[in-house]
Amino acid sequence: MANIKSAMKRAKTNETSRIRNKIVKTNLKTSVKKFDFEVTEGNVEAAQQAYRLTAKKIDMAVTKGILHKNTAARKKSTLARILNGMTA
């Protein structure tokens, strides 16, 4: 454990942001799993809604600094490719 007051504060803020980041990542993974489930079920309408929600969560993760913008673009592109293959 840190002895200096600023280091103690830094450790506390790091823990707070770690928990916040974990919540965002977990919600994002859950959203992707829901999208995958709708795709496997073959429900196009629900898959489109799930894609919109997932893309929004990916963008929010980028703005919070949890995901890199290129990683987010790659994830959204992959999901869009799956959705387009389903509707074609």
Backbone as XML, in Angstrom:
<?xml version="1.0"?>
<chain id="A" units="angstrom">
  <residue number="1" name="MET">
    <atom name="N" x="0.846" y="-1.185" z="0.000"/>
    <atom name="CA" x="0.000" y="0.000" z="0.000"/>
    <atom name="C" x="0.882" y="1.236" z="0.000"/>
  </residue>
  <residue number="2" name="ALA">
    <atom name="N" x="0.382" y="2.283" z="-0.617"/>
    <atom name="CA" x="1.143" y="3.519" z="-0.739"/>
    <atom name="C" x="1.202" y="4.257" z="0.594"/>
  </residue>
  <residue number="3" name="ASN">
    <atom name="N" x="2.297" y="4.975" z="0.802"/>
    <atom name="CA" x="2.468" y="5.763" z="2.021"/>
    <atom name="C" x="2.180" y="7.242" z="1.804"/>
  </residue>
  <residue number="4" name="ILE">
    <atom name="N" x="2.350" y="7.695" z="0.575"/>
    <atom name="CA" x="2.174" y="9.110" z="0.260"/>
    <atom name="C" x="0.700" y="9.370" z="-0.036"/>
  </residue>
  <residue number="5" name="LYS">
    <atom name="N" x="0.228" y="10.522" z="0.448"/>
    <atom name="CA" x="-1.194" y="10.853" z="0.332"/>
    <atom name="C" x="-1.669" y="10.877" z="-1.120"/>
  </residue>
  <residue number="6" name="SER">
    <atom name="N" x="-0.904" y="11.458" z="-2.011"/>
    <atom name="CA" x="-1.306" y="11.530" z="-3.417"/>
    <atom name="C" x="-1.324" y="10.143" z="-4.056"/>
  </residue>
  <residue number="7" name="ALA">
    <atom name="N" x="-0.407" y="9.280" z="-3.634"/>
    <atom name="CA" x="-0.385" y="7.915" z="-4.171"/>
    <atom name="C" x="-1.590" y="7.121" z="-3.679"/>
  </residue>
  <residue number="8" name="MET">
    <atom name="N" x="-2.004" y="7.372" z="-2.437"/>
    <atom name="CA" x="-3.201" y="6.705" z="-1.905"/>
    <atom name="C" x="-4.438" y="7.143" z="-2.682"/>
  </residue>
  <residue number="9" name="LYS">
    <atom name="N" x="-4.526" y="8.455" z="-2.958"/>
    <atom name="CA" x="-5.654" y="8.977" z="-3.720"/>
    <atom name="C" x="-5.647" y="8.397" z="-5.136"/>
  </residue>
  <residue number="10" name="ARG">
    <atom name="N" x="-4.474" y="8.310" z="-5.737"/>
    <atom name="CA" x="-4.349" y="7.771" z="-7.092"/>
    <atom name="C" x="-4.796" y="6.307" z="-7.128"/>
  </residue>
  <residue number="11" name="ALA">
    <atom name="N" x="-4.425" y="5.544" z="-6.105"/>
    <atom name="CA" x="-4.831" y="4.138" z="-6.040"/>
    <atom name="C" x="-6.348" y="4.020" z="-5.937"/>
  </residue>
  <residue number="12" name="LYS">
    <atom name="N" x="-6.949" y="4.924" z="-5.170"/>
    <atom name="CA" x="-8.405" y="4.903" z="-5.013"/>
    <atom name="C" x="-9.101" y="5.254" z="-6.320"/>
  </residue>
  <residue number="13" name="THR">
    <atom name="N" x="-8.615" y="6.286" z="-7.011"/>
    <atom name="CA" x="-9.245" y="6.671" z="-8.275"/>
    <atom name="C" x="-9.030" y="5.608" z="-9.350"/>
  </residue>
  <residue number="14" name="ASN">
    <atom name="N" x="-7.867" y="4.949" z="-9.326"/>
    <atom name="CA" x="-7.618" y="3.870" z="-10.282"/>
    <atom name="C" x="-8.601" y="2.723" z="-10.079"/>
  </residue>
  <residue number="15" name="GLU">
    <atom name="N" x="-8.863" y="2.394" z="-8.830"/>
    <atom name="CA" x="-9.804" y="1.318" z="-8.528"/>
    <atom name="C" x="-11.216" y="1.698" z="-8.979"/>
  </residue>
  <residue number="16" name="THR">
    <atom name="N" x="-11.604" y="2.944" z="-8.760"/>
    <atom name="CA" x="-12.930" y="3.407" z="-9.176"/>
    <atom name="C" x="-13.080" y="3.328" z="-10.690"/>
  </residue>
  <residue number="17" name="SER">
    <atom name="N" x="-12.076" y="3.795" z="-11.413"/>
    <atom name="CA" x="-12.174" y="3.759" z="-12.872"/>
    <atom name="C" x="-12.082" y="2.336" z="-13.403"/>
  </residue>
  <residue number="18" name="ARG">
    <atom name="N" x="-11.343" y="1.457" z="-12.715"/>
    <atom name="CA" x="-11.261" y="0.049" z="-13.136"/>
    <atom name="C" x="-12.639" y="-0.592" z="-13.052"/>
  </residue>
  <residue number="19" name="ILE">
    <atom name="N" x="-13.354" y="-0.320" z="-11.976"/>
    <atom name="CA" x="-14.692" y="-0.881" z="-11.807"/>
    <atom name="C" x="-15.648" y="-0.318" z="-12.859"/>
  </residue>
  <residue number="20" name="ARG">
    <atom name="N" x="-15.572" y="0.990" z="-13.107"/>
    <atom name="CA" x="-16.429" y="1.619" z="-14.109"/>
    <atom name="C" x="-16.152" y="1.041" z="-15.495"/>
  </residue>
  <residue number="21" name="ASN">
    <atom name="N" x="-14.873" y="0.875" z="-15.839"/>
    <atom name="CA" x="-14.510" y="0.311" z="-17.140"/>
    <atom name="C" x="-15.006" y="-1.126" z="-17.270"/>
  </residue>
  <residue number="22" name="LYS">
    <atom name="N" x="-14.921" y="-1.873" z="-16.176"/>
    <atom name="CA" x="-15.360" y="-3.266" z="-16.193"/>
    <atom name="C" x="-16.862" y="-3.346" z="-16.457"/>
  </residue>
  <residue number="23" name="ILE">
    <atom name="N" x="-17.629" y="-2.443" z="-15.869"/>
    <atom name="CA" x="-19.074" y="-2.420" z="-16.079"/>
    <atom name="C" x="-19.396" y="-2.161" z="-17.549"/>
  </residue>
  <residue number="24" name="VAL">
    <atom name="N" x="-18.712" y="-1.185" z="-18.140"/>
    <atom name="CA" x="-18.966" y="-0.848" z="-19.541"/>
    <atom name="C" x="-18.597" y="-2.025" z="-20.445"/>
  </residue>
  <residue number="25" name="LYS">
    <atom name="N" x="-17.446" y="-2.652" z="-20.198"/>
    <atom name="CA" x="-17.015" y="-3.787" z="-21.012"/>
    <atom name="C" x="-17.977" y="-4.957" z="-20.887"/>
  </residue>
  <residue number="26" name="THR">
    <atom name="N" x="-18.452" y="-5.216" z="-19.673"/>
    <atom name="CA" x="-19.377" y="-6.323" z="-19.453"/>
    <atom name="C" x="-20.687" y="-6.086" z="-20.188"/>
  </residue>
  <residue number="27" name="ASN">
    <atom name="N" x="-21.216" y="-4.866" z="-20.106"/>
    <atom name="CA" x="-22.442" y="-4.538" z="-20.832"/>
    <atom name="C" x="-22.255" y="-4.669" z="-22.338"/>
  </residue>
  <residue number="28" name="LEU">
    <atom name="N" x="-21.086" y="-4.294" z="-22.820"/>
    <atom name="CA" x="-20.791" y="-4.402" z="-24.245"/>
    <atom name="C" x="-20.763" y="-5.867" z="-24.682"/>
  </residue>
  <residue number="29" name="LYS">
    <atom name="N" x="-20.108" y="-6.703" z="-23.908"/>
    <atom name="CA" x="-20.043" y="-8.134" z="-24.236"/>
    <atom name="C" x="-21.429" y="-8.763" z="-24.216"/>
  </residue>
  <residue number="30" name="THR">
    <atom name="N" x="-22.244" y="-8.382" z="-23.250"/>
    <atom name="CA" x="-23.607" y="-8.897" z="-23.169"/>
    <atom name="C" x="-24.408" y="-8.484" z="-24.397"/>
  </residue>
  <residue number="31" name="SER">
    <atom name="N" x="-24.234" y="-7.252" z="-24.828"/>
    <atom name="CA" x="-24.941" y="-6.755" z="-26.000"/>
    <atom name="C" x="-24.531" y="-7.530" z="-27.261"/>
  </residue>
  <residue number="32" name="VAL">
    <atom name="N" x="-23.248" y="-7.829" z="-27.387"/>
    <atom name="CA" x="-22.767" y="-8.598" z="-28.539"/>
    <atom name="C" x="-23.348" y="-10.018" z="-28.499"/>
  </residue>
  <residue number="33" name="LYS">
    <atom name="N" x="-23.421" y="-10.600" z="-27.310"/>
    <atom name="CA" x="-23.996" y="-11.940" z="-27.185"/>
    <atom name="C" x="-25.472" y="-11.943" z="-27.565"/>
  </residue>
  <residue number="34" name="LYS">
    <atom name="N" x="-26.209" y="-10.895" z="-27.201"/>
    <atom name="CA" x="-27.616" y="-10.799" z="-27.579"/>
    <atom name="C" x="-27.754" y="-10.691" z="-29.096"/>
  </residue>
  <residue number="35" name="PHE">
    <atom name="N" x="-26.859" y="-9.923" z="-29.721"/>
    <atom name="CA" x="-26.865" y="-9.810" z="-31.181"/>
    <atom name="C" x="-26.615" y="-11.173" z="-31.812"/>
  </residue>
  <residue number="36" name="ASP">
    <atom name="N" x="-25.605" y="-11.892" z="-31.319"/>
    <atom name="CA" x="-25.294" y="-13.219" z="-31.854"/>
    <atom name="C" x="-26.473" y="-14.179" z="-31.693"/>
  </residue>
  <residue number="37" name="PHE">
    <atom name="N" x="-27.156" y="-14.085" z="-30.555"/>
    <atom name="CA" x="-28.313" y="-14.944" z="-30.321"/>
    <atom name="C" x="-29.407" y="-14.663" z="-31.344"/>
  </residue>
  <residue number="38" name="GLU">
    <atom name="N" x="-29.684" y="-13.399" z="-31.602"/>
    <atom name="CA" x="-30.722" y="-13.047" z="-32.576"/>
    <atom name="C" x="-30.337" y="-13.496" z="-33.982"/>
  </residue>
  <residue number="39" name="VAL">
    <atom name="N" x="-29.056" y="-13.442" z="-34.289"/>
    <atom name="CA" x="-28.607" y="-13.891" z="-35.609"/>
    <atom name="C" x="-28.791" y="-15.400" z="-35.739"/>
  </residue>
  <residue number="40" name="THR">
    <atom name="N" x="-28.423" y="-16.141" z="-34.697"/>
    <atom name="CA" x="-28.577" y="-17.594" z="-34.764"/>
    <atom name="C" x="-30.047" y="-17.999" z="-34.800"/>
  </residue>
  <residue number="41" name="GLU">
    <atom name="N" x="-30.915" y="-17.217" z="-34.186"/>
    <atom name="CA" x="-32.350" y="-17.486" z="-34.230"/>
    <atom name="C" x="-32.929" y="-17.151" z="-35.600"/>
  </residue>
  <residue number="42" name="GLY">
    <atom name="N" x="-32.261" y="-16.276" z="-36.340"/>
    <atom name="CA" x="-32.740" y="-15.904" z="-37.662"/>
    <atom name="C" x="-33.757" y="-14.775" z="-37.643"/>
  </residue>
  <residue number="43" name="ASN">
    <atom name="N" x="-33.855" y="-14.086" z="-36.545"/>
    <atom name="CA" x="-34.812" y="-12.985" z="-36.406"/>
    <atom name="C" x="-34.145" y="-11.696" z="-36.896"/>
  </residue>
  <residue number="44" name="VAL">
    <atom name="N" x="-34.499" y="-11.272" z="-38.100"/>
    <atom name="CA" x="-33.831" y="-10.134" z="-38.736"/>
    <atom name="C" x="-34.145" y="-8.827" z="-38.019"/>
  </residue>
  <residue number="45" name="GLU">
    <atom name="N" x="-35.410" y="-8.603" z="-37.700"/>
    <atom name="CA" x="-35.803" y="-7.347" z="-37.048"/>
    <atom name="C" x="-35.102" y="-7.181" z="-35.706"/>
  </residue>
  <residue number="46" name="ALA">
    <atom name="N" x="-35.124" y="-8.233" z="-34.906"/>
    <atom name="CA" x="-34.486" y="-8.171" z="-33.585"/>
    <atom name="C" x="-32.973" y="-8.032" z="-33.718"/>
  </residue>
  <residue number="47" name="ALA">
    <atom name="N" x="-32.404" y="-8.664" z="-34.741"/>
    <atom name="CA" x="-30.962" y="-8.560" z="-34.964"/>
    <atom name="C" x="-30.582" y="-7.130" z="-35.335"/>
  </residue>
  <residue number="48" name="GLN">
    <atom name="N" x="-31.425" y="-6.462" z="-36.127"/>
    <atom name="CA" x="-31.150" y="-5.077" z="-36.492"/>
    <atom name="C" x="-31.207" y="-4.169" z="-35.274"/>
  </residue>
  <residue number="49" name="GLN">
    <atom name="N" x="-32.195" y="-4.388" z="-34.415"/>
    <atom name="CA" x="-32.284" y="-3.598" z="-33.189"/>
    <atom name="C" x="-31.091" y="-3.873" z="-32.284"/>
  </residue>
  <residue number="50" name="ALA">
    <atom name="N" x="-30.708" y="-5.134" z="-32.176"/>
    <atom name="CA" x="-29.569" y="-5.496" z="-31.338"/>
    <atom name="C" x="-28.281" y="-4.885" z="-31.896"/>
  </residue>
  <residue number="51" name="TYR">
    <atom name="N" x="-28.168" y="-4.829" z="-33.223"/>
    <atom name="CA" x="-26.993" y="-4.213" z="-33.834"/>
    <atom name="C" x="-26.921" y="-2.727" z="-33.505"/>
  </residue>
  <residue number="52" name="ARG">
    <atom name="N" x="-28.059" y="-2.035" z="-33.610"/>
    <atom name="CA" x="-28.070" y="-0.604" z="-33.295"/>
    <atom name="C" x="-27.649" y="-0.347" z="-31.854"/>
  </residue>
  <residue number="53" name="LEU">
    <atom name="N" x="-28.177" y="-1.149" z="-30.945"/>
    <atom name="CA" x="-27.835" y="-1.006" z="-29.528"/>
    <atom name="C" x="-26.358" y="-1.315" z="-29.282"/>
  </residue>
  <residue number="54" name="THR">
    <atom name="N" x="-25.863" y="-2.358" z="-29.923"/>
    <atom name="CA" x="-24.468" y="-2.743" z="-29.757"/>
    <atom name="C" x="-23.533" y="-1.678" z="-30.322"/>
  </residue>
  <residue number="55" name="ALA">
    <atom name="N" x="-23.860" y="-1.147" z="-31.489"/>
    <atom name="CA" x="-23.034" y="-0.098" z="-32.095"/>
    <atom name="C" x="-22.998" y="1.133" z="-31.200"/>
  </residue>
  <residue number="56" name="LYS">
    <atom name="N" x="-24.127" y="1.456" z="-30.600"/>
    <atom name="CA" x="-24.178" y="2.597" z="-29.690"/>
    <atom name="C" x="-23.289" y="2.361" z="-28.474"/>
  </residue>
  <residue number="57" name="LYS">
    <atom name="N" x="-23.329" y="1.148" z="-27.925"/>
    <atom name="CA" x="-22.496" y="0.842" z="-26.755"/>
    <atom name="C" x="-21.012" y="0.844" z="-27.117"/>
  </residue>
  <residue number="58" name="ILE">
    <atom name="N" x="-20.692" y="0.391" z="-28.319"/>
    <atom name="CA" x="-19.298" y="0.423" z="-28.770"/>
    <atom name="C" x="-18.818" y="1.870" z="-28.867"/>
  </residue>
  <residue number="59" name="ASP">
    <atom name="N" x="-19.649" y="2.732" z="-29.447"/>
    <atom name="CA" x="-19.279" y="4.141" z="-29.574"/>
    <atom name="C" x="-19.123" y="4.802" z="-28.206"/>
  </residue>
  <residue number="60" name="MET">
    <atom name="N" x="-19.984" y="4.448" z="-27.265"/>
    <atom name="CA" x="-19.871" y="4.999" z="-25.910"/>
    <atom name="C" x="-18.562" y="4.555" z="-25.254"/>
  </residue>
  <residue number="61" name="ALA">
    <atom name="N" x="-18.162" y="3.306" z="-25.498"/>
    <atom name="CA" x="-16.907" y="2.808" z="-24.936"/>
    <atom name="C" x="-15.723" y="3.575" z="-25.511"/>
  </residue>
  <residue number="62" name="VAL">
    <atom name="N" x="-15.823" y="3.978" z="-26.776"/>
    <atom name="CA" x="-14.748" y="4.758" z="-27.391"/>
    <atom name="C" x="-14.669" y="6.137" z="-26.748"/>
  </residue>
  <residue number="63" name="THR">
    <atom name="N" x="-15.818" y="6.767" z="-26.540"/>
    <atom name="CA" x="-15.803" y="8.110" z="-25.969"/>
    <atom name="C" x="-15.297" y="8.106" z="-24.530"/>
  </residue>
  <residue number="64" name="LYS">
    <atom name="N" x="-15.488" y="7.008" z="-23.825"/>
    <atom name="CA" x="-15.003" y="6.901" z="-22.453"/>
    <atom name="C" x="-13.543" y="6.447" z="-22.387"/>
  </residue>
  <residue number="65" name="GLY">
    <atom name="N" x="-12.963" y="6.126" z="-23.551"/>
    <atom name="CA" x="-11.559" y="5.731" z="-23.582"/>
    <atom name="C" x="-11.318" y="4.279" z="-23.234"/>
  </residue>
  <residue number="66" name="ILE">
    <atom name="N" x="-12.356" y="3.465" z="-23.272"/>
    <atom name="CA" x="-12.222" y="2.055" z="-22.917"/>
    <atom name="C" x="-11.771" y="1.240" z="-24.113"/>
  </residue>
  <residue number="67" name="LEU">
    <atom name="N" x="-12.285" y="1.587" z="-25.301"/>
    <atom name="CA" x="-11.877" y="0.934" z="-26.537"/>
    <atom name="C" x="-11.168" y="1.937" z="-27.438"/>
  </residue>
  <residue number="68" name="HIS">
    <atom name="N" x="-10.220" y="1.451" z="-28.215"/>
    <atom name="CA" x="-9.575" y="2.282" z="-29.227"/>
    <atom name="C" x="-10.535" y="2.418" z="-30.402"/>
  </residue>
  <residue number="69" name="LYS">
    <atom name="N" x="-10.451" y="3.546" z="-31.103"/>
    <atom name="CA" x="-11.416" y="3.800" z="-32.181"/>
    <atom name="C" x="-11.294" y="2.793" z="-33.318"/>
  </residue>
  <residue number="70" name="ASN">
    <atom name="N" x="-10.095" y="2.315" z="-33.606"/>
    <atom name="CA" x="-9.943" y="1.323" z="-34.675"/>
    <atom name="C" x="-10.513" y="-0.026" z="-34.256"/>
  </residue>
  <residue number="71" name="THR">
    <atom name="N" x="-10.365" y="-0.371" z="-32.991"/>
    <atom name="CA" x="-10.949" y="-1.603" z="-32.477"/>
    <atom name="C" x="-12.471" y="-1.535" z="-32.584"/>
  </residue>
  <residue number="72" name="ALA">
    <atom name="N" x="-13.028" y="-0.389" z="-32.236"/>
    <atom name="CA" x="-14.473" y="-0.206" z="-32.322"/>
    <atom name="C" x="-14.949" y="-0.305" z="-33.764"/>
  </residue>
  <residue number="73" name="ALA">
    <atom name="N" x="-14.216" y="0.300" z="-34.676"/>
    <atom name="CA" x="-14.590" y="0.253" z="-36.086"/>
    <atom name="C" x="-14.546" y="-1.188" z="-36.599"/>
  </residue>
  <residue number="74" name="ARG">
    <atom name="N" x="-13.545" y="-1.931" z="-36.184"/>
    <atom name="CA" x="-13.422" y="-3.331" z="-36.595"/>
    <atom name="C" x="-14.585" y="-4.168" z="-36.056"/>
  </residue>
  <residue number="75" name="LYS">
    <atom name="N" x="-14.945" y="-3.952" z="-34.794"/>
    <atom name="CA" x="-16.054" y="-4.699" z="-34.197"/>
    <atom name="C" x="-17.374" y="-4.375" z="-34.891"/>
  </residue>
  <residue number="76" name="LYS">
    <atom name="N" x="-17.630" y="-3.093" z="-35.130"/>
    <atom name="CA" x="-18.870" y="-2.694" z="-35.785"/>
    <atom name="C" x="-18.925" y="-3.218" z="-37.215"/>
  </residue>
  <residue number="77" name="SER">
    <atom name="N" x="-17.797" y="-3.205" z="-37.896"/>
    <atom name="CA" x="-17.743" y="-3.702" z="-39.261"/>
    <atom name="C" x="-18.052" y="-5.193" z="-39.311"/>
  </residue>
  <residue number="78" name="THR">
    <atom name="N" x="-17.499" y="-5.940" z="-38.377"/>
    <atom name="CA" x="-17.744" y="-7.374" z="-38.324"/>
    <atom name="C" x="-19.222" y="-7.672" z="-38.071"/>
  </residue>
  <residue number="79" name="LEU">
    <atom name="N" x="-19.811" y="-6.942" z="-37.124"/>
    <atom name="CA" x="-21.218" y="-7.156" z="-36.823"/>
    <atom name="C" x="-22.098" y="-6.758" z="-38.012"/>
  </residue>
  <residue number="80" name="ALA">
    <atom name="N" x="-21.758" y="-5.666" z="-38.687"/>
    <atom name="CA" x="-22.526" y="-5.218" z="-39.839"/>
    <atom name="C" x="-22.430" y="-6.236" z="-40.976"/>
  </residue>
  <residue number="81" name="ARG">
    <atom name="N" x="-21.259" y="-6.827" z="-41.159"/>
    <atom name="CA" x="-21.086" y="-7.833" z="-42.192"/>
    <atom name="C" x="-21.979" y="-9.048" z="-41.910"/>
  </residue>
  <residue number="82" name="ILE">
    <atom name="N" x="-22.044" y="-9.447" z="-40.640"/>
    <atom name="CA" x="-22.903" y="-10.572" z="-40.257"/>
    <atom name="C" x="-24.367" y="-10.220" z="-40.515"/>
  </residue>
  <residue number="83" name="LEU">
    <atom name="N" x="-24.775" y="-9.007" z="-40.137"/>
    <atom name="CA" x="-26.158" y="-8.581" z="-40.319"/>
    <atom name="C" x="-26.509" y="-8.497" z="-41.805"/>
  </residue>
  <residue number="84" name="ASN">
    <atom name="N" x="-25.609" y="-7.962" z="-42.604"/>
    <atom name="CA" x="-25.877" y="-7.845" z="-44.049"/>
    <atom name="C" x="-25.945" y="-9.214" z="-44.721"/>
  </residue>
  <residue number="85" name="GLY">
    <atom name="N" x="-25.136" y="-10.137" z="-44.263"/>
    <atom name="CA" x="-25.194" y="-11.491" z="-44.792"/>
    <atom name="C" x="-26.512" y="-12.172" z="-44.446"/>
  </residue>
  <residue number="86" name="MET">
    <atom name="N" x="-27.052" y="-11.768" z="-43.329"/>
    <atom name="CA" x="-28.325" y="-12.346" z="-42.890"/>
    <atom name="C" x="-29.493" y="-11.815" z="-43.718"/>
  </residue>
  <residue number="87" name="THR">
    <atom name="N" x="-29.463" y="-10.547" z="-44.071"/>
    <atom name="CA" x="-30.563" y="-9.943" z="-44.819"/>
    <atom name="C" x="-30.470" y="-10.210" z="-46.314"/>
  </residue>
  <residue number="88" name="ALA">
    <atom name="N" x="-29.308" y="-10.569" z="-46.807"/>
    <atom name="CA" x="-29.123" y="-10.784" z="-48.248"/>
    <atom name="C" x="-29.751" y="-12.077" z="-48.713"/>
  </residue>
</chain>
